[in-house]
Amino acid sequence: MNLEELNIILARGENIRTEFKEAKDKVSGSFYQTLVSFLNREGGVIVLGADDHGQVKGIDPESIEQLKKDLVTAMNNKELVNPPVNFPLYQLEKDGKTALCLKIPVSSQIHSYKGMIYDRENDSDIAIEDDSRISDLYFRKRNTFSESEIIKHLRLEDFDSRLFEKTRAVISAADTTHPWIEADNMTILRDSQFYRRDPRTGEEGFTLAAALVFGKNDVIRSILPGYKVDILVRIKDLDRFDDRLAPLRTNLIDTYQAVMEFLKTKPYLPEKFYLENGQRKDLRELIFRELVGNMVVHREYTSAHTTELIIYKDRVEITNPNKPLFKGLLSLDAFSPYAKNPTIRKFFAEFRWTDELGSGIKNVKKYLKIYANGAIPIFMEDDKFRTIIPLSCPEFGDKAELALSFAGLDLPALPANILEEFKHLALLSQFADIIDSETFLFQMGESWAKKGGNLKNLRMGKINHLDFSDFQKGASLAEKGGKLLPKRTINILKVLMICIVPNKAEEIRRLMSFGSRDKLNELYLRPLREEGMIESTVSDKPTSPEQKYILTEKGRMFLGGFNIN
């Protein structure tokens, strides 16, 4: 922003997209209410140091640097602004007085200040508490993509010409007839929809997506000062890191290639080859090509959070700032794919770095089973999209009998297929490494109680306070379970363990020695279905005489000690 643009904004006055705030040495809470309402509505400009009439009163020169630091800190504090944001602050001088200006884009996410959501009406910030208005806001955001924001002063010379040559080289390797091979730079930008006109405002120009894909590093940093990608290795030193790729604050093409190069050339992820349709393929590359592509394409770039890929001894975890459609575990068999940045995704599809929408997660699941001995990837939707890729897949094995007995199930009375299936249930490696059976059961029981306590439909209750020495005194495994866990928790475990194979309600009732079938449904089957831990096998006919109940992926993860919250 320059002085000429500031003068135009001041002359135009306050409206739905413009707000003036006096600020001598600090800002009031109303500044953050306006910030959030602009993010939630149409974006806008806040001028700090100007009164309601557009007269620049100025900011105390001795306070300006501290004020800027305070603003950046507050916008990155999710206790204040959530999800956090980070925008450039423009310091301008008018008639010898200092003003600070923030250009705020419309966000694809819903933002709050101190837990309250604000929306913009005319020149006012309105707190929203009504559920229907919040729902309307989410609906409005569904088709808002921050990648499409027009960056007014972005010019062709702000792009790195090297990246256009790289684009042509990558595309020609995949398709020698592709029109971009002979096209000029502007044609590539227009074809990619990185140059657009906003019919609402009449603005025309290059978009945030154009800057992210082709922008020079200093241009990207000036637009998104908080953007960063961290690739870390924490195998020996869990508190810090053993190795890392230098933090990436560069364009998406170089970012993708740098991350893939690190993963393929470093010794932390072993190669494993696989014959598919007569061709020898590297499973590691097939899996992480999809993951890194999704990490780059589907990030919410207005967020101040860092993208992180961390390699541990037994897993890889990726957290990515996200525009969530819901919050919780993603069902690998029933999810509906949704592009968070459809223009960027389409561009990288031309590179063959991303495939058909939704195929990435399916391919990761398919190839990971081969790469990591049956391991299942975990995807969790939230303000940070979390991906967990196990590098090995421990199973309950001999610990299966311990767990079933701990829940009070009568092993001789159980069908053989329940025990056999339970032996092959994936177990979190930290539990699989425990050799002592009593230590295993004590920690496993605490894990079930803690994770189950966060599931509101189950009402599992708090774990009984019990020292390990007192736990050891139980005469039988079932007595140990009863001392450590409340009765309701024990019954929930019984249902889940029995449902590791499909079973009718009457068989479940018999195997857990429960009295009333109606009470079983009311207290356990229905809440477990609502929580997504079990599902019916005849979903379209709830009262079918052939109705059975089976553990879901979420239920299997819960029993295996994995994080499902």
DRENBASE-286087 format. One record per residue (C-alpha): residue number from 1; residue in one letter; chain; y, x, z. Coordinates in nm, 4 decimals, padded with zeros to 6 digits. Layout:
N
NUM:a:A:Y:X:Z
...
! end
This chain:
565
1:m:A:00.0000:00.0000:00.0000
2:n:A:00.3522:00.1210:-00.0792
3:l:A:00.7044:00.0198:00.0238
4:e:A:00.7576:-00.1925:-00.2869
5:e:A:00.4505:-00.4004:-00.2076
6:l:A:00.5576:-00.4296:00.1576
7:n:A:00.8993:-00.5659:00.0535
8:i:A:00.7326:-00.8313:-00.1633
9:i:A:00.5047:-00.9348:00.1257
10:l:A:00.7955:-00.9544:00.3735
11:a:A:01.0051:-01.1597:00.1325
12:r:A:00.7219:-01.4039:00.0691
13:g:A:00.6845:-01.4843:00.4391
14:e:A:00.3864:-01.5884:00.6481
15:n:A:00.1158:-01.8048:00.4920
16:i:A:-00.2612:-01.8444:00.4908
17:r:A:-00.3027:-01.4798:00.3784
18:t:A:-00.0038:-01.3106:00.5448
19:e:A:00.0847:-01.2591:00.9132
20:f:A:00.3656:-01.0645:01.0843
21:k:A:00.3183:-00.9257:01.4376
22:e:A:00.5734:-00.7540:01.6559
23:a:A:00.4247:-00.4442:01.8197
24:k:A:00.6352:-00.1877:02.0016
25:d:A:00.3549:00.0137:02.1623
26:k:A:00.0501:-00.2163:02.1623
27:v:A:-00.0911:-00.5322:02.0051
28:s:A:-00.1800:-00.8591:02.1731
29:g:A:-00.5079:-01.0469:02.1466
30:s:A:-00.3522:-01.2696:01.8789
31:f:A:-00.3675:-00.9725:01.6392
32:y:A:-00.7479:-00.9694:01.6598
33:q:A:-00.7639:-01.3480:01.6280
34:t:A:-00.5721:-01.3163:01.2994
35:l:A:-00.7881:-01.0234:01.1895
36:v:A:-01.1041:-01.2297:01.2430
37:s:A:-00.9617:-01.5451:01.0840
38:f:A:-00.8626:-01.3483:00.7701
39:l:A:-01.2129:-01.2005:00.7502
40:n:A:-01.3631:-01.5480:00.7838
41:r:A:-01.1300:-01.7232:00.5359
42:e:A:-00.9682:-01.5554:00.2311
43:g:A:-00.8656:-01.2126:00.3566
44:g:A:-00.4992:-01.1170:00.3861
45:v:A:-00.2347:-00.8717:00.5061
46:i:A:-00.1162:-00.8140:00.8644
47:v:A:00.2156:-00.6321:00.9094
48:l:A:00.2600:-00.4835:01.2564
49:g:A:00.6177:-00.4175:01.3628
50:a:A:00.7736:-00.7205:01.1884
51:d:A:00.8980:-01.0468:01.3411
52:d:A:00.8134:-01.4010:01.2269
53:h:A:01.1021:-01.3935:00.9764
54:g:A:00.9809:-01.0797:00.8010
55:q:A:01.2352:-00.8450:00.9568
56:v:A:01.0923:-00.5007:01.0403
57:k:A:01.1716:-00.4328:01.4053
58:g:A:00.9639:-00.1147:01.4126
59:i:A:00.6984:00.0451:01.6288
60:d:A:00.7908:00.3005:01.8953
61:p:A:00.7559:00.6400:01.7180
62:e:A:00.6045:00.7967:02.0302
63:s:A:00.3362:00.5264:02.0456
64:i:A:00.2357:00.5091:01.6799
65:e:A:-00.0558:00.7575:01.6857
66:q:A:-00.2066:00.6130:02.0040
67:l:A:-00.1657:00.2616:01.8669
68:k:A:-00.3577:00.3575:01.5516
69:k:A:-00.6367:00.5105:01.7595
70:d:A:-00.6535:00.1996:01.9783
71:l:A:-00.6779:-00.0275:01.6736
72:v:A:-00.9607:00.1728:01.5160
73:t:A:-01.1489:00.1844:01.8480
74:a:A:-01.1113:-00.1896:01.9041
75:m:A:-01.2211:-00.2836:01.5499
76:n:A:-01.5354:-00.0724:01.6028
77:n:A:-01.6140:-00.2310:01.9409
78:k:A:-01.8546:-00.5219:01.8937
79:e:A:-01.7595:-00.6552:02.2385
80:l:A:-01.4221:-00.7323:02.0804
81:v:A:-01.4757:-00.7705:01.7035
82:n:A:-01.8294:-00.8571:01.6020
83:p:A:-01.9597:-00.7517:01.3566
84:p:A:-01.7321:-00.4447:01.3774
85:v:A:-01.5046:-00.3527:01.0860
86:n:A:-01.3018:-00.0540:00.9754
87:f:A:-01.0009:-00.0644:00.7415
88:p:A:-00.7308:00.1861:00.6442
89:l:A:-00.3998:00.1627:00.8302
90:y:A:-00.0948:00.2085:00.6068
91:q:A:00.2090:00.3559:00.7855
92:l:A:00.5334:00.2742:00.6021
93:e:A:00.9006:00.3362:00.6766
94:k:A:01.1630:00.0689:00.6044
95:d:A:01.5278:00.1179:00.6968
96:g:A:01.4299:00.3975:00.9341
97:k:A:01.1751:00.1818:01.1179
98:t:A:00.7960:00.2142:01.1155
99:a:A:00.5516:-00.0620:01.0239
100:l:A:00.1718:-00.0554:01.0145
101:c:A:-00.0041:-00.2623:00.7494
102:l:A:-00.3687:-00.3701:00.7220
103:k:A:-00.5157:-00.5148:00.4044
104:i:A:-00.8128:-00.7241:00.5137
105:p:A:-01.0708:-00.8428:00.2581
106:v:A:-01.2600:-01.1678:00.2822
107:s:A:-01.5893:-01.0786:00.4505
108:s:A:-01.9339:-01.1998:00.3541
109:q:A:-02.0125:-01.2233:00.7278
110:i:A:-01.8935:-01.4467:01.0115
111:h:A:-01.6787:-01.2508:01.2586
112:s:A:-01.5752:-01.3305:01.6160
113:y:A:-01.3249:-01.1958:01.8673
114:k:A:-01.4558:-01.1812:02.2255
115:g:A:-01.7358:-01.4176:02.1235
116:m:A:-01.5048:-01.6801:01.9680
117:i:A:-01.5021:-01.7541:01.5935
118:y:A:-01.1606:-01.8044:01.4314
119:d:A:-01.0658:-01.9568:01.0963
120:r:A:-00.7324:-01.9655:00.9135
121:e:A:-00.5395:-02.2866:00.8401
122:n:A:-00.1964:-02.2506:00.6737
123:d:A:-00.0329:-01.9787:00.8878
124:s:A:-00.2328:-02.0439:01.2074
125:d:A:-00.5522:-01.9014:01.3581
126:i:A:-00.7841:-02.1783:01.4781
127:a:A:-01.0653:-02.1259:01.7301
128:i:A:-01.3849:-02.2935:01.6065
129:e:A:-01.6281:-02.4354:01.8602
130:d:A:-01.7598:-02.7399:01.6771
131:d:A:-02.1112:-02.6847:01.5392
132:s:A:-02.0379:-02.8686:01.2145
133:r:A:-01.7341:-02.6497:01.1383
134:i:A:-01.9330:-02.3351:01.2145
135:s:A:-02.2060:-02.4606:00.9784
136:d:A:-01.9444:-02.5243:00.7087
137:l:A:-01.8175:-02.1698:00.7531
138:y:A:-02.1677:-02.0258:00.7104
139:f:A:-02.2197:-02.2403:00.4017
140:r:A:-01.8888:-02.1187:00.2558
141:k:A:-01.9878:-01.7568:00.3210
142:r:A:-02.3228:-01.7882:00.1476
143:n:A:-02.1729:-01.7088:-00.1925
144:t:A:-01.9086:-01.4637:-00.0725
145:f:A:-01.9858:-01.1012:-00.1513
146:s:A:-01.7617:-00.8225:-00.0226
147:e:A:-01.8676:-00.6074:-00.3195
148:s:A:-01.6598:-00.8386:-00.5424
149:e:A:-01.3291:-00.7692:-00.3670
150:i:A:-01.0694:-00.6492:-00.6177
151:i:A:-00.9126:-00.3192:-00.5062
152:k:A:-00.5643:-00.3677:-00.6462
153:h:A:-00.4583:-00.0060:-00.6944
154:l:A:-00.7951:00.1311:-00.8100
155:r:A:-00.7593:00.3047:-01.1471
156:l:A:-00.9943:00.4536:-01.4053
157:e:A:-00.8895:00.8039:-01.3005
158:d:A:-01.0190:00.7308:-00.9470
159:f:A:-01.3757:00.7421:-01.0820
160:d:A:-01.5898:01.0540:-01.1123
161:s:A:-01.6627:01.1150:-01.4833
162:r:A:-01.9738:01.3120:-01.3835
163:l:A:-02.1314:00.9882:-01.2590
164:f:A:-02.0955:00.8150:-01.5943
165:e:A:-02.2819:01.1036:-01.7579
166:k:A:-02.5475:01.0801:-01.4881
167:t:A:-02.5727:00.7047:-01.5525
168:r:A:-02.6383:00.7631:-01.9221
169:a:A:-02.8986:01.0316:-01.8451
170:v:A:-03.0896:00.8174:-01.5930
171:i:A:-03.0864:00.5135:-01.8209
172:s:A:-03.1940:00.7068:-02.1298
173:a:A:-03.4985:00.8337:-01.9381
174:a:A:-03.6008:00.4723:-01.8794
175:d:A:-03.4848:00.3131:-02.2074
176:t:A:-03.3824:00.5239:-02.5085
177:t:A:-03.2333:00.2159:-02.6817
178:h:A:-03.0081:00.1057:-02.3967
179:p:A:-02.6504:00.0328:-02.5227
180:w:A:-02.4885:00.2184:-02.2302
181:i:A:-02.6127:00.5525:-02.3684
182:e:A:-02.3438:00.5387:-02.6395
183:a:A:-02.0917:00.3179:-02.4554
184:d:A:-01.7601:00.4438:-02.3169
185:n:A:-01.6891:00.4399:-01.9428
186:m:A:-01.4826:00.1216:-01.9462
187:t:A:-01.7553:-00.0681:-02.1326
188:i:A:-02.0092:00.0316:-01.8694
189:l:A:-01.7738:-00.0887:-01.5940
190:r:A:-01.7075:-00.4211:-01.7662
191:d:A:-02.0750:-00.4779:-01.8519
192:s:A:-02.1631:-00.4102:-01.4866
193:q:A:-01.9017:-00.6678:-01.3759
194:f:A:-01.7261:-00.3916:-01.1825
195:y:A:-01.4020:-00.5097:-01.3429
196:r:A:-01.3196:-00.8757:-01.2884
197:r:A:-01.0469:-01.1379:-01.2659
198:d:A:-01.0247:-01.3653:-00.9604
199:p:A:-00.9471:-01.7183:-01.0932
200:r:A:-00.8205:-01.8267:-00.7474
201:t:A:-00.5471:-01.5655:-00.7169
202:g:A:-00.5038:-01.4378:-01.0723
203:e:A:-00.5749:-01.0828:-00.9504
204:e:A:-00.7524:-00.8594:-01.1984
205:g:A:-00.8969:-00.5146:-01.1509
206:f:A:-01.1805:-00.2913:-01.0391
207:t:A:-01.3960:-00.4070:-00.7493
208:l:A:-01.5260:-00.2521:-00.4308
209:a:A:-01.8635:-00.2217:-00.6086
210:a:A:-01.7002:-00.0053:-00.8782
211:a:A:-01.5570:00.2261:-00.6128
212:l:A:-01.8900:00.2525:-00.4317
213:v:A:-02.0889:00.3356:-00.7443
214:f:A:-01.8442:00.5522:-00.9413
215:g:A:-01.5616:00.6416:-00.7020
216:k:A:-01.4577:00.9926:-00.6060
217:n:A:-01.5329:01.0772:-00.2440
218:d:A:-01.1712:01.0671:-00.1265
219:v:A:-01.1257:00.7266:-00.2899
220:i:A:-01.4311:00.5831:-00.1151
221:r:A:-01.3166:00.7224:00.2197
222:s:A:-00.9702:00.5751:00.1809
223:i:A:-01.1153:00.2284:00.1124
224:l:A:-01.4047:00.2415:00.3630
225:p:A:-01.3217:00.5021:00.6289
226:g:A:-01.6174:00.3983:00.8466
227:y:A:-01.8866:00.4136:00.5754
228:k:A:-02.1635:00.6645:00.6469
229:v:A:-02.5364:00.7151:00.5864
230:d:A:-02.7363:00.9260:00.8357
231:i:A:-03.0869:01.0615:00.7646
232:l:A:-03.2392:01.2073:01.0840
233:v:A:-03.5710:01.3538:01.1984
234:r:A:-03.6754:01.2967:01.5597
235:i:A:-04.0303:01.4196:01.6006
236:k:A:-04.0000:01.6821:01.8749
237:d:A:-03.6536:01.6021:02.0121
238:l:A:-03.6198:01.2228:02.0548
239:d:A:-03.2789:01.2432:02.2210
240:r:A:-03.1104:01.4426:01.9475
241:f:A:-03.2736:01.5436:01.6177
242:d:A:-03.4965:01.8171:01.4767
243:d:A:-03.3501:01.8059:01.1276
244:r:A:-03.1056:01.5982:00.9303
245:l:A:-02.9442:01.5501:00.5933
246:a:A:-02.5699:01.6130:00.6109
247:p:A:-02.4005:01.2742:00.6712
248:l:A:-02.3421:01.0979:00.3400
249:r:A:-02.0027:00.9419:00.2671
250:t:A:-02.0323:00.9584:-00.1078
251:n:A:-02.1062:00.7276:-00.4038
252:l:A:-02.4261:00.5221:-00.4157
253:i:A:-02.5810:00.7109:-00.7087
254:d:A:-02.5624:01.0478:-00.5341
255:t:A:-02.6560:00.8869:-00.2016
256:y:A:-02.9792:00.7420:-00.3431
257:q:A:-03.0772:01.0690:-00.5087
258:a:A:-02.9916:01.2821:-00.2032
259:v:A:-03.1983:01.0644:00.0303
260:m:A:-03.4980:01.0573:-00.2042
261:e:A:-03.4795:01.4348:-00.2521
262:f:A:-03.4779:01.4897:00.1265
263:l:A:-03.7768:01.2588:00.1798
264:k:A:-03.9797:01.4190:-00.1006
265:t:A:-03.9061:01.7880:-00.0369
266:k:A:-03.9167:01.7980:00.3440
267:p:A:-04.2597:01.8220:00.5154
268:y:A:-04.2250:01.5138:00.7382
269:l:A:-04.3736:01.2508:00.5047
270:p:A:-04.6987:01.3730:00.3473
271:e:A:-04.7824:01.3120:-00.0167
272:k:A:-05.0687:01.0755:-00.0811
273:f:A:-05.1784:00.9962:-00.4354
274:y:A:-05.3281:00.6747:-00.5633
275:l:A:-05.4852:00.5771:-00.8954
276:e:A:-05.3297:00.2570:-01.0349
277:n:A:-05.4104:00.1289:-01.3832
278:g:A:-05.5484:00.4698:-01.4682
279:q:A:-05.2308:00.6511:-01.3598
280:r:A:-05.1977:00.8866:-01.0632
281:k:A:-04.9051:00.7736:-00.8457
282:d:A:-04.7431:00.9130:-00.5323
283:l:A:-04.7625:00.6385:-00.2687
284:r:A:-04.4863:00.7988:-00.0647
285:e:A:-04.2473:00.7727:-00.3583
286:l:A:-04.3522:00.4154:-00.4392
287:i:A:-04.2837:00.3040:-00.0816
288:f:A:-03.9588:00.4889:-00.0130
289:r:A:-03.8163:00.4291:-00.3580
290:e:A:-03.8152:00.0603:-00.2648
291:l:A:-03.6836:00.1169:00.0870
292:v:A:-03.4012:00.3522:-00.0111
293:g:A:-03.3073:00.1240:-00.3010
294:n:A:-03.2837:-00.1737:-00.0665
295:m:A:-03.0937:00.0364:00.1888
296:v:A:-02.8280:00.1226:-00.0711
297:v:A:-02.8127:-00.2092:-00.2544
298:h:A:-02.8225:-00.4623:00.0301
299:r:A:-02.5897:-00.2987:00.2836
300:e:A:-02.2848:-00.4933:00.4078
301:y:A:-02.0184:-00.2379:00.3210
302:t:A:-01.7295:-00.3920:00.5177
303:s:A:-01.9187:-00.3248:00.8416
304:a:A:-01.8214:-00.0217:01.0493
305:h:A:-02.1845:00.0367:01.1490
306:t:A:-02.3661:00.3422:01.0134
307:t:A:-02.6749:00.3159:00.7953
308:e:A:-02.9531:00.5153:00.9616
309:l:A:-03.2943:00.6294:00.8413
310:i:A:-03.4843:00.8038:01.1215
311:i:A:-03.8220:00.9744:01.0784
312:y:A:-04.0361:00.9719:01.3946
313:k:A:-04.3841:01.1131:01.4452
314:d:A:-04.5550:00.7776:01.3922
315:r:A:-04.2984:00.5699:01.2005
316:v:A:-03.9802:00.5542:00.9962
317:e:A:-03.7034:00.3211:01.1134
318:i:A:-03.4113:00.2075:00.8992
319:t:A:-03.1107:00.0133:01.0291
320:n:A:-02.8593:-00.1174:00.7786
321:p:A:-02.5399:-00.3215:00.8332
322:n:A:-02.6301:-00.6635:00.7052
323:k:A:-02.5141:-01.0119:00.6136
324:p:A:-02.7880:-01.2142:00.7879
325:l:A:-02.9075:-01.5521:00.6637
326:f:A:-03.0912:-01.5991:00.9943
327:k:A:-03.1887:-01.3813:01.2866
328:g:A:-03.5448:-01.2804:01.3538
329:l:A:-03.8656:-01.1440:01.2067
330:l:A:-03.9060:-01.1749:00.8301
331:s:A:-04.2285:-01.3410:00.7209
332:l:A:-04.3813:-01.1188:00.4538
333:d:A:-04.5617:-01.4102:00.2923
334:a:A:-04.2989:-01.6853:00.3085
335:f:A:-03.9556:-01.5204:00.2877
336:s:A:-03.6965:-01.6259:00.0288
337:p:A:-03.5368:-01.3190:-00.1341
338:y:A:-03.1566:-01.3157:-00.1421
339:a:A:-02.9349:-01.0462:-00.2927
340:k:A:-02.6672:-00.9279:-00.0476
341:n:A:-02.4812:-00.7420:-00.3265
342:p:A:-02.6029:-00.8979:-00.6525
343:t:A:-02.3710:-00.6952:-00.8785
344:i:A:-02.4788:-00.3597:-00.7322
345:r:A:-02.8430:-00.4724:-00.7369
346:k:A:-02.8162:-00.5644:-01.1046
347:f:A:-02.6596:-00.2256:-01.1856
348:f:A:-02.9400:-00.0310:-01.0170
349:a:A:-03.1981:-00.2521:-01.1856
350:e:A:-03.0787:-00.0905:-01.5117
351:f:A:-03.1759:00.2453:-01.3551
352:r:A:-03.5202:00.1058:-01.2610
353:w:A:-03.4295:00.1996:-00.9011
354:t:A:-03.4641:-00.1634:-00.7946
355:d:A:-03.7085:-00.4167:-00.9299
356:e:A:-03.7159:-00.7955:-00.9450
357:l:A:-03.5492:-00.9536:-00.6410
358:g:A:-03.8021:-00.9785:-00.3556
359:s:A:-04.0562:-00.7439:-00.5142
360:g:A:-03.9439:-00.4492:-00.2986
361:i:A:-04.0730:-00.5884:00.0290
362:k:A:-04.3958:-00.7020:-00.1375
363:n:A:-04.4520:-00.3577:-00.2896
364:v:A:-04.3873:-00.1829:00.0425
365:k:A:-04.6467:-00.4074:00.2088
366:k:A:-04.8962:-00.3465:-00.0731
367:y:A:-04.8660:00.0341:-00.0870
368:l:A:-04.8188:00.0959:00.2860
369:k:A:-05.1619:-00.0497:00.3602
370:i:A:-05.3105:00.2252:00.1450
371:y:A:-05.0724:00.5020:00.2559
372:a:A:-05.1038:00.4361:00.6312
373:n:A:-05.4561:00.2990:00.6752
374:g:A:-05.3804:-00.0722:00.6854
375:a:A:-05.0337:-00.0525:00.8471
376:i:A:-04.7988:-00.3491:00.8064
377:p:A:-04.4224:-00.2998:00.7596
378:i:A:-04.1842:-00.4858:00.9904
379:f:A:-03.8569:-00.6341:00.8645
380:m:A:-03.6079:-00.7952:01.1039
381:e:A:-03.2991:-00.9860:00.9885
382:d:A:-02.9873:-00.9506:01.2056
383:d:A:-02.6349:-00.8088:01.1864
384:k:A:-02.8277:-00.4859:01.1397
385:f:A:-03.1279:-00.5283:00.9104
386:r:A:-03.4085:-00.3323:01.0757
387:t:A:-03.7109:-00.1920:00.8930
388:i:A:-04.0049:-00.0246:01.0687
389:i:A:-04.2599:00.1606:00.8569
390:p:A:-04.5638:00.2760:01.0574
391:l:A:-04.7013:00.6070:00.9327
392:s:A:-05.0390:00.5389:01.0908
393:c:A:-05.2108:00.2282:01.2122
394:p:A:-05.3927:00.2576:01.5463
395:e:A:-05.6181:-00.0363:01.6283
396:f:A:-05.7365:-00.1859:01.9557
397:g:A:-06.0917:-00.0623:01.8930
398:d:A:-06.2712:-00.0176:02.2279
399:k:A:-05.9621:-00.1485:02.4099
400:a:A:-06.0250:-00.4956:02.2634
401:e:A:-06.2806:-00.5870:02.5316
402:l:A:-06.0422:-00.4669:02.8024
403:a:A:-05.7605:-00.6868:02.6725
404:l:A:-05.9763:-00.9993:02.6324
405:s:A:-06.1240:-00.9596:02.9809
406:f:A:-05.7771:-00.8894:03.1270
407:a:A:-05.6648:-01.2329:02.9981
408:g:A:-05.9617:-01.3925:03.1765
409:l:A:-06.1692:-01.4780:02.8718
410:d:A:-06.5477:-01.4838:02.9158
411:l:A:-06.6727:-01.2190:02.6716
412:p:A:-07.0347:-01.3411:02.6494
413:a:A:-06.9085:-01.6902:02.5625
414:l:A:-06.6698:-01.5757:02.2914
415:p:A:-06.7757:-01.5980:01.9261
416:a:A:-06.8510:-01.2495:01.7926
417:n:A:-06.5868:-01.2777:01.5194
418:i:A:-06.3045:-01.2966:01.7794
419:l:A:-06.4016:-00.9655:01.9373
420:e:A:-06.4627:-00.8028:01.6006
421:e:A:-06.1258:-00.9167:01.4615
422:f:A:-05.9480:-00.8090:01.7808
423:k:A:-06.0909:-00.4575:01.7492
424:h:A:-05.9086:-00.4244:01.4147
425:l:A:-05.5775:-00.5640:01.5423
426:a:A:-05.2908:-00.3131:01.4973
427:l:A:-05.1796:-00.1569:01.8280
428:l:A:-04.8488:00.0171:01.8947
429:s:A:-04.9188:00.3901:01.9045
430:q:A:-04.7712:00.4403:02.2530
431:f:A:-05.0434:00.2097:02.3913
432:a:A:-05.3169:00.3486:02.1660
433:d:A:-05.2558:00.6958:02.3117
434:i:A:-05.3249:00.5819:02.6709
435:i:A:-05.6706:00.6987:02.7779
436:d:A:-05.6969:00.5505:03.1291
437:s:A:-05.7970:00.1822:03.1015
438:e:A:-05.6035:00.0650:03.4090
439:t:A:-05.2859:00.2380:03.2930
440:f:A:-05.3329:00.0792:02.9501
441:l:A:-05.3706:-00.2719:03.0930
442:f:A:-05.0808:-00.2336:03.3362
443:q:A:-04.8402:-00.1177:03.0629
444:m:A:-04.9756:-00.3620:02.8073
445:g:A:-04.9335:-00.6486:03.0545
446:e:A:-04.5757:-00.5446:03.1283
447:s:A:-04.5055:-00.5327:02.7545
448:w:A:-04.6432:-00.8848:02.6966
449:a:A:-04.4441:-01.0242:02.9878
450:k:A:-04.1193:-00.8561:02.8865
451:k:A:-04.1369:-00.9464:02.5173
452:g:A:-04.2642:-01.2980:02.5886
453:g:A:-03.9861:-01.3553:02.8385
454:n:A:-03.7348:-01.3268:02.5526
455:l:A:-03.8999:-01.6138:02.3609
456:k:A:-03.7267:-01.9265:02.4906
457:n:A:-03.9872:-02.1781:02.3698
458:l:A:-04.2688:-02.0082:02.5623
459:r:A:-04.1105:-02.0092:02.9106
460:m:A:-04.3532:-01.7335:03.0123
461:g:A:-04.1764:-01.6535:03.3373
462:k:A:-04.1030:-01.3168:03.4912
463:i:A:-04.3677:-01.0556:03.5507
464:n:A:-04.5003:-01.0395:03.9067
465:h:A:-04.3556:-00.7388:04.0882
466:l:A:-04.6571:-00.5182:04.1458
467:d:A:-04.6939:-00.1474:04.2062
468:f:A:-04.9528:00.0304:03.9972
469:s:A:-05.1438:00.1289:04.3139
470:d:A:-05.1735:-00.2404:04.4116
471:f:A:-05.2728:-00.3308:04.0554
472:q:A:-05.5622:-00.0841:04.0752
473:k:A:-05.7087:-00.2651:04.3764
474:g:A:-05.8236:-00.5678:04.1753
475:a:A:-06.1999:-00.6064:04.1721
476:s:A:-06.2241:-00.7295:03.8114
477:l:A:-06.0103:-00.7081:03.4996
478:a:A:-05.9358:-01.0826:03.5161
479:e:A:-05.8194:-01.0449:03.8786
480:k:A:-05.5915:-00.7598:03.7749
481:g:A:-05.4412:-00.9809:03.5020
482:g:A:-05.3903:-01.2672:03.7468
483:k:A:-05.2130:-01.0398:03.9952
484:l:A:-04.9781:-00.8922:03.7343
485:l:A:-04.8997:-01.1984:03.5200
486:p:A:-04.8160:-01.5640:03.5992
487:k:A:-05.0774:-01.8266:03.5133
488:r:A:-04.8752:-01.9630:03.2209
489:t:A:-04.8501:-01.6167:03.0652
490:i:A:-05.2257:-01.5685:03.1029
491:n:A:-05.2919:-01.9013:02.9279
492:i:A:-05.0574:-01.8117:02.6423
493:l:A:-05.2434:-01.4834:02.5957
494:k:A:-05.5747:-01.6710:02.5894
495:v:A:-05.4540:-01.9057:02.3147
496:l:A:-05.3200:-01.6192:02.1060
497:m:A:-05.6339:-01.4112:02.1441
498:i:A:-05.8634:-01.7018:02.0558
499:c:A:-05.6479:-01.7838:01.7515
500:i:A:-05.6962:-01.4372:01.6032
501:v:A:-05.9493:-01.6303:01.3923
502:p:A:-05.8968:-01.9975:01.2911
503:n:A:-06.0055:-02.2377:01.5671
504:k:A:-05.9769:-02.6104:01.6310
505:a:A:-05.7880:-02.7340:01.9368
506:e:A:-06.1091:-02.8487:02.1064
507:e:A:-06.2696:-02.5073:02.0624
508:i:A:-05.9574:-02.3371:02.1999
509:r:A:-05.9654:-02.5697:02.5012
510:r:A:-06.3342:-02.4965:02.5623
511:l:A:-06.3055:-02.1175:02.5309
512:m:A:-06.0114:-02.0969:02.7722
513:s:A:-06.1705:-02.3502:03.0123
514:f:A:-05.8633:-02.5741:02.9987
515:g:A:-05.8738:-02.9342:03.1189
516:s:A:-05.6731:-03.1739:02.8997
517:r:A:-05.6455:-03.1397:02.5230
518:d:A:-05.3118:-03.3287:02.5279
519:k:A:-05.1743:-03.0900:02.7901
520:l:A:-05.3018:-02.7954:02.5865
521:n:A:-05.0994:-02.9160:02.2880
522:e:A:-04.7905:-02.9996:02.4926
523:l:A:-04.7805:-02.6828:02.7035
524:y:A:-04.9155:-02.4212:02.4641
525:l:A:-05.0021:-02.5124:02.1033
526:r:A:-04.6735:-02.6844:02.0200
527:p:A:-04.4458:-02.4199:02.1833
528:l:A:-04.6433:-02.1391:02.0177
529:r:A:-04.6046:-02.3085:01.6788
530:e:A:-04.2308:-02.3581:01.7374
531:e:A:-04.1982:-01.9910:01.8254
532:g:A:-04.3846:-01.8911:01.5087
533:m:A:-04.6726:-01.7238:01.6979
534:i:A:-04.9460:-01.9498:01.5599
535:e:A:-04.9600:-02.1853:01.2638
536:s:A:-05.1761:-02.4777:01.1567
537:t:A:-05.4179:-02.4284:00.8682
538:v:A:-05.3604:-02.7813:00.7303
539:s:A:-04.9817:-02.7869:00.7478
540:d:A:-04.9310:-03.1004:00.5353
541:k:A:-05.1694:-03.3111:00.7502
542:p:A:-05.1006:-03.2395:01.1203
543:t:A:-05.3650:-03.4861:01.2421
544:s:A:-05.6394:-03.3756:01.0019
545:p:A:-05.9829:-03.3600:01.1685
546:e:A:-06.0201:-03.0177:01.0019
547:q:A:-05.7002:-02.8867:01.1612
548:k:A:-05.7252:-02.5346:01.3004
549:y:A:-05.4777:-02.2842:01.4446
550:i:A:-05.4413:-01.9207:01.3408
551:l:A:-05.2341:-01.6293:01.4667
552:t:A:-04.9260:-01.5520:01.2532
553:e:A:-04.7998:-01.2027:01.1727
554:k:A:-04.5481:-01.2440:01.4551
555:g:A:-04.8292:-01.3380:01.6951
556:r:A:-05.0373:-01.0382:01.5876
557:m:A:-04.7417:-00.8055:01.6406
558:f:A:-04.6807:-00.9530:01.9857
559:l:A:-05.0397:-00.8901:02.0959
560:g:A:-05.0207:-00.5378:01.9520
561:g:A:-04.7170:-00.4546:02.1668
562:f:A:-04.4669:-00.4381:01.8804
563:n:A:-04.1039:-00.5443:01.9166
564:i:A:-04.0550:-00.8965:01.7771
565:n:A:-03.7094:-00.9743:01.9177
! end
